[in-house]
Amino acid sequence: MKLSIVATLYQSSSYIAEFYQRACACARHVAGEDFEIVLVNDGSPDDSLELAVQLSKNDHHVVVVDLSRNFGHHKAMMTGLAHAKGEQVFLIDSDLEEEPEWLLPFNEQMKSSACDVVYGVQEKRKGGRIESWSGQWFYHFFKALTGLALPKNVVTCRLMTHRYVEALLRHTEREIFMAGLWYITGFDQRPLYVKKHSTSETTYTFRKKMSLLVNSVTSFSNAPLIGIFYIGISISLIATIYISYLVLHWVFLSQPVSGWTSVMASIWLLGGMIISFIGVVGIYLSKIFSETKQRPYTIVRQIYAKEQE
């Protein structure tokens, strides 16, 4: 098979029909009739699954992978890639914020540069100033802690060779951060600037964004643990110097040093730091706990596909 188009479904019922039509038209330009559209239902609460299944009954190009519950966008994408059979795999969101027609220029660039991945990059990050600022801050913070210079303002949409997808799927961790996995998998990757639309409200709440930040850093760096060590050494050194000062003050001046406020402030400061440090260690322990159980990161309930006549 020449081409696989992979997309996830979550509250996507209003977009499925148009996405299917536009994706099919573009796929036929690139691969003729030798293509498939893999739709992964990530526990969508609306009727996305029913609409997708109806498409699979009418068109053998459509394959619907129904997950047993909502596992998250990144895990659903990895599951869709695992079911893709094409020599080229086009990953895209189904909400039409990313245009299916991007497949054509992506394919042209892949042919001209003979690369393994062509990925979309926003010329200008969508959203207001706060979202734009937080996005830039995230990339700088991630690079500072991990040493990995991720491409900025990347979108989900990308065209990949099958050998790259096979290498990507070798990452089997349970806590998935796709932008990091795309980067560390390597191969020849080329950007293509695109303009992403805004067709719906984001499902990424502030809580989810913070969870993504913590997961991304702890998945790709041990810098927080090393930082705790150096902060502890620094505090011990400062405390030693201060204790020496107190002893000298008492020996030579014969005056006890008073300071109830400073003592209590120090206790609260150190207590808060100790609790936060234990929390950081706890995050890493929880990730170890999750990985050692080796639970599947998604469970497929059923696959819907029409037999080709």
C-alpha positions as a printed Julia matrix, in Angstrom:
309×3 Matrix{Float64}:
   0.0    0.0    0.0
   1.35   3.41  -0.99
  -0.29   5.74   1.51
  -1.91   5.68   4.95
  -3.71   8.71   6.39
  -3.99   8.5   10.18
  -6.27  10.7   12.29
  -7.77  10.54  15.78
 -11.4   11.19  16.67
 -12.57  13.06  19.75
 -15.69  15.2   19.55
 -15.17  15.13  15.79
 -18.68  14.34  14.53
 -19.14  17.72  12.84
 -15.9   17.35  10.88
 -15.75  13.68   9.85
 -17.71  13.9    6.59
 -15.77  16.86   5.2
 -12.46  15.48   6.44
 -13.15  12.15   4.73
 -14.05  13.75   1.4
 -11.05  16.08   1.34
  -8.63  13.4    2.54
  -9.81  10.95  -0.12
  -9.43  13.54  -2.89
  -5.87  14.34  -1.84
  -4.95  10.68  -1.36
  -6.08   9.85  -4.89
  -3.79  12.58  -6.27
  -0.82  10.97  -4.51
  -1.54   7.23  -4.51
  -4.44   6.58  -6.87
  -6.67   3.99  -5.2
  -3.84   2.44  -3.22
  -4.45   4.17   0.11
  -6.2    3.82   3.46
  -7.64   6.2    6.02
  -7.13   5.01   9.59
  -9.47   6.72  12.07
  -8.79   6.09  15.76
 -11.76   6.69  18.05
 -10.27   7.88  21.33
 -13.36   7.32  23.45
 -15.23  10.2   21.82
 -18.4   11.09  23.8
 -20.38  12.13  20.69
 -21.42  10.02  17.7
 -18.01  10.18  15.99
 -17.66   6.39  16.14
 -21.03   5.72  14.5
 -20.28   8.12  11.65
 -16.81   6.67  11.12
 -18.12   3.09  11.14
 -20.72   4.03   8.52
 -17.9    5.37   6.31
 -15.99   2.1    6.74
 -19.05   0.11   5.66
 -19.37   2.13   2.46
 -15.67   2.5    1.58
 -12.97  -0.16   1.93
 -10.35   2.59   2.18
 -11.56   3.49   5.68
 -10.38   1.56   8.73
 -11.79   2.49  12.14
  -9.84   1.55  15.27
 -12.13   1.86  18.29
 -10.32   2.2   21.62
 -11.97   0.84  24.77
 -11.93   4.3   26.42
 -10.25   7.7   26.19
  -6.48   7.2   26.51
  -5.31  10.61  25.31
  -4.39  12.2   22.0
  -0.73  11.13  21.88
  -1.41   7.5   22.76
  -4.23   7.34  20.22
  -1.88   8.67  17.53
   0.7    5.98  18.31
  -2.02   3.32  18.07
  -3.11   4.67  14.69
   0.48   4.62  13.42
   0.81   1.01  14.58
  -2.14   0.06  12.33
  -0.89   2.01   9.29
   0.33  -0.15   6.4
   1.35   2.45   3.82
   4.82   3.13   2.46
   4.08   6.75   3.37
   2.09   7.71   6.48
   0.32  11.05   6.72
  -0.57  11.94  10.32
  -3.11  14.72  10.76
  -5.84  15.92  13.14
  -9.39  15.4   11.93
 -10.81  18.75  13.15
  -9.78  20.53   9.91
  -7.55  23.0   11.73
  -4.88  21.26   9.68
  -5.83  20.98   6.01
  -5.85  17.54   4.35
  -4.63  19.34   1.21
  -1.26  19.84   2.91
  -0.54  16.26   1.83
   0.27  17.51  -1.69
   3.05  20.01  -0.83
   4.34  17.66   1.88
   4.64  14.9   -0.69
   6.38  17.2   -3.17
   8.96  18.24  -0.59
   9.57  14.64   0.46
  10.21  13.68  -3.15
  12.49  16.64  -3.9
  14.59  16.31  -0.72
  14.46  12.52  -0.38
  13.87  12.91   3.37
  12.05  10.65   5.82
   9.77  13.24   7.46
   8.14  16.48   6.39
   6.48  18.17   9.35
   4.34  21.26   9.6
   5.49  24.38  11.45
   3.24  27.35  12.17
   4.57  30.66  10.9
   2.7   32.29  13.75
   1.36  30.38  16.73
  -2.43  30.57  16.88
  -4.16  32.0   19.93
  -3.7   35.12  22.01
  -0.63  36.62  23.61
  -0.79  34.38  26.67
  -0.93  31.18  24.59
   1.86  32.43  22.32
   4.04  33.44  25.27
   3.41  30.19  27.15
   4.33  28.2   24.05
   7.66  30.0   23.64
   8.37  29.66  27.35
   7.7   25.93  27.19
  10.29  25.36  24.42
  12.97  27.41  26.23
  12.26  25.67  29.54
  12.31  22.22  27.92
  15.62  22.92  26.17
  17.21  24.25  29.35
  16.31  21.13  31.32
  16.77  18.42  28.68
  19.3   19.85  26.22
  16.96  18.94  23.33
  16.2   21.81  20.95
  12.76  20.79  19.74
  11.44  22.51  16.6
   9.2   25.36  17.71
   5.5   25.68  16.89
   5.23  22.24  15.3
   1.8   20.86  14.46
   0.56  17.3   14.45
   0.45  17.11  10.66
   3.44  15.32   9.11
   4.26  12.96   6.26
   6.55  10.07   7.2
   8.17   7.09   5.52
   7.26   3.66   6.8
  10.78   3.0    8.08
  10.59   6.15  10.22
   7.22   5.07  11.61
   8.62   1.63  12.45
  11.49   3.28  14.32
   9.09   5.63  16.13
   6.97   2.7   17.3
   9.99   1.11  18.96
   9.52   3.62  21.77
   7.32   1.68  24.17
   7.09   3.97  27.21
   3.66   4.39  28.8
   3.91   8.17  29.33
   4.15   9.5   25.78
   5.33  12.96  24.73
   5.07  12.91  20.95
   7.12  16.03  20.13
  10.07  14.57  22.02
   9.72  11.13  20.43
   9.5   12.65  16.94
  12.75  14.48  17.59
  14.85  11.75  19.22
  13.86   9.13  16.61
  16.13  10.97  14.22
  16.3   10.41  10.44
  16.2   13.26   7.93
  13.37  15.61   8.94
  12.42  18.76   7.05
  10.0   21.55   8.12
   7.31  23.1    5.95
   5.59  26.28   7.04
   1.81  26.13   7.26
  -1.06  28.23   8.57
  -3.17  26.39  11.08
  -6.84  27.33  11.35
  -8.99  27.61  14.46
 -12.24  25.67  14.05
 -12.98  24.62  17.63
 -12.12  25.3   21.23
  -9.06  23.49  22.46
  -9.6   20.49  24.75
  -6.21  21.15  26.37
  -7.09  22.82  29.66
  -4.5   24.55  31.85
  -4.36  21.42  34.0
  -3.63  19.24  30.95
  -0.95  21.66  29.74
   0.79  21.59  33.12
   0.57  17.8   33.16
   2.1   17.71  29.67
   4.93  19.99  30.81
   5.77  17.82  33.83
   5.52  14.63  31.78
   7.69  15.96  28.96
  10.5   17.12  31.25
  10.56  14.03  33.46
  10.4   11.74  30.42
  13.46  13.23  28.74
  15.65  14.57  31.53
  16.95  13.81  35.02
  17.87  17.47  35.49
  15.33  18.02  38.32
  16.92  15.2   40.34
  20.43  16.55  39.71
  19.2   20.03  40.56
  17.94  18.78  43.92
  21.4   17.4   44.69
  23.17  20.69  43.91
  20.6   22.76  45.79
  21.07  20.49  48.8
  24.85  20.89  48.61
  24.48  24.68  48.36
  22.14  24.86  51.35
  24.51  22.67  53.4
  27.44  24.93  52.51
  25.55  28.09  53.45
  24.37  26.48  56.69
  27.95  25.46  57.56
  29.22  29.0   57.0
  26.39  30.44  59.08
  26.98  27.98  61.94
  30.68  28.92  61.93
  29.69  32.57  62.19
  27.39  31.87  65.15
  30.09  29.9   66.99
  32.67  32.65  66.45
  30.16  35.29  67.52
  29.46  33.42  70.77
  33.15  32.62  71.54
  34.65  36.05  70.93
  31.75  38.35  71.82
  30.18  36.14  74.48
  26.75  37.09  73.26
  24.08  34.52  72.37
  22.48  35.25  69.02
  18.73  35.75  69.19
  16.35  35.69  66.28
  13.1   33.8   66.62
  11.73  35.2   63.34
  14.79  34.17  61.3
  14.76  30.68  62.83
  11.09  30.13  62.01
  11.54  31.54  58.5
  14.45  29.16  57.93
  12.41  26.21  59.19
   9.48  27.02  56.91
  11.8   27.59  53.93
  13.69  24.35  54.38
  10.48  22.46  55.16
   8.85  23.66  51.96
  11.94  22.84  49.91
  12.17  19.34  51.4
   8.52  18.63  50.65
   8.88  19.89  47.05
  12.04  17.82  46.56
  10.25  14.72  47.83
   7.5   15.53  45.34
   9.97  15.63  42.44
  11.43  12.29  43.5
   7.87  10.98  43.8
   7.12  11.95  40.19
  10.09   9.92  38.96
   9.12   6.99  41.18
   5.58   7.08  39.8
   6.95   6.93  36.25
   9.13   3.95  37.2
   6.06   2.34  38.79
   4.06   2.89  35.6
   6.78   1.59  33.29
   7.59  -1.56  35.29
   3.97  -2.74  35.15
   4.21  -2.81  31.34
   0.52  -2.19  30.84
  -0.52  -1.45  27.23
  -0.89   2.29  26.69
  -4.1    1.7   24.72
  -6.61  -1.14  24.39
  -8.41  -1.69  21.08
 -12.02  -2.74  21.49
 -12.76  -3.41  17.83
 -11.51  -2.7   14.33
 -14.03  -1.87  11.61
 -13.05  -2.38   7.98
 -14.8   -3.45   4.8
 -13.31  -6.3    2.82
 -12.08  -5.18  -0.58
 -13.98  -6.86  -3.38
